[in-house]
C-alpha cells in the first residue's frame, strides 16, 4: 500500500471516526467516510493491548495485505481499521473473512 493511499494525520482519523459509520467484529472495527475524490485511503490503528511492538507491526502488515486484496484503488471512501485485542486469537484466514464481511456490511449500510 503506497503512502498516497494512507490516512496519516490524527485530525483525519478523528474526522473519519466522527462520521459514526462503522461496523465491528470481535477482532476488528471498520470506520468509513465517503468523499468526492476517486482514490480510497486507508488508516490502520493497532493499540498496545494487541501486544508488543513486534506483534503490532505484524498485525499492521497482515491488515495491509488483506486490504490490498479487498479494497479497490478507485473507491470513493476513506477507511479506518482498528485492531482489537482479540486479533491474534483468530487465524489470518478468519480475520480476513471478518474484514471482508465488515466491508460488505459497511457498503450496504452506506448506500
C-alpha positions in Angstrom: 0.0 0.0 0.0 1.5 3.3 -1.1 1.7 6.3 1.2 -0.6 8.3 -1.0 -3.3 5.7 -0.1 -2.8 6.1 3.7 -4.6 8.3 6.2 -1.7 9.5 8.4 -2.8 12.6 10.3 -4.6 12.3 13.7 -7.0 15.0 12.7 -8.1 13.0 9.6 -8.5 9.9 11.8 -10.9 11.8 14.0 -12.9 13.3 11.1 -13.5 9.8 9.7 -14.3 8.3 13.1 -16.7 11.2 13.9 -18.9 10.2 10.9 -20.0 7.2 13.0 -20.5 4.9 10.1 -18.9 1.8 11.3 -19.1 -2.0 11.7 -17.4 -4.2 14.2 -16.4 -7.8 14.8 -14.6 -9.5 17.7 -11.2 -8.6 16.3 -11.7 -5.6 14.1 -13.6 -2.3 13.8 -14.0 -0.5 10.4 -15.0 3.2 10.1 -15.9 4.7 6.7 -16.3 8.2 5.4 -17.4 9.0 1.8 -15.6 11.6 -0.1 -15.5 13.3 -3.5 -12.1 12.2 -4.7 -11.9 9.0 -6.6 -8.9 7.4 -4.7 -9.6 5.4 -1.5 -7.4 6.0 1.5 -6.8 3.6 4.5 -5.7 4.2 8.0 -4.7 1.4 10.4 -4.6 1.7 14.1 -3.3 -1.0 16.5 -3.3 -0.4 20.2 -0.9 -1.6 22.8 -3.4 -4.1 24.1 -2.8 -6.2 21.0 0.8 -6.9 22.0 4.3 -5.6 21.9 5.8 -3.7 19.0 6.6 -6.8 17.0 3.1 -8.1 17.3 1.5 -4.7 16.4 3.7 -4.4 13.3 2.8 -8.0 12.3 -0.9 -7.1 12.7 -0.4 -3.9 10.5 1.4 -5.9 7.8 -1.3 -8.5 7.7 -4.1 -5.9 7.5 -2.3 -4.1 4.7 -2.1 -7.3 2.7 -5.8 -8.0 3.3 -6.9 -4.5 2.4 -4.8 -4.5 -0.9 -6.8 -7.5 -2.0 -10.2 -6.4 -0.8 -10.4 -2.6 -1.4 -10.1 -1.3 -5.0 -8.0 1.8 -5.5 -10.8 3.6 -7.3 -13.2 3.5 -4.3 -14.6 6.9 -3.2 -14.3 6.3 0.6 -11.8 6.7 3.4 -11.4 3.7 5.7 -10.1 3.4 9.3 -9.3 -0.1 10.6 -8.9 -0.6 14.3 -7.5 -3.9 15.5 -8.9 -5.1 18.8 -7.0 -7.1 21.5 -8.6 -10.4 20.2 -6.9 -10.0 16.8 -4.4 -12.8 17.4 -7.0 -15.2 18.9 -8.1 -15.8 15.3 -6.1 -17.1 12.3 -5.2 -14.9 9.3 -7.9 -16.5 7.2 -10.6 -15.9 9.9 -9.5 -12.3 10.3 -9.6 -11.8 6.6 -13.2 -13.3 6.4 -14.2 -11.0 9.3 -12.8 -8.0 7.5 -14.5 -9.0 4.2 -17.8 -9.3 6.0 -17.4 -5.9 7.7 -16.6 -4.2 4.4 -19.7 -5.8 2.8 -21.8 -4.7 5.8 -20.5 -1.1 5.6 -21.1 -0.8 1.8 -24.7 -2.0 2.2 -25.2 0.4 5.2 -23.6 3.3 3.3 -25.8 3.2 0.2 
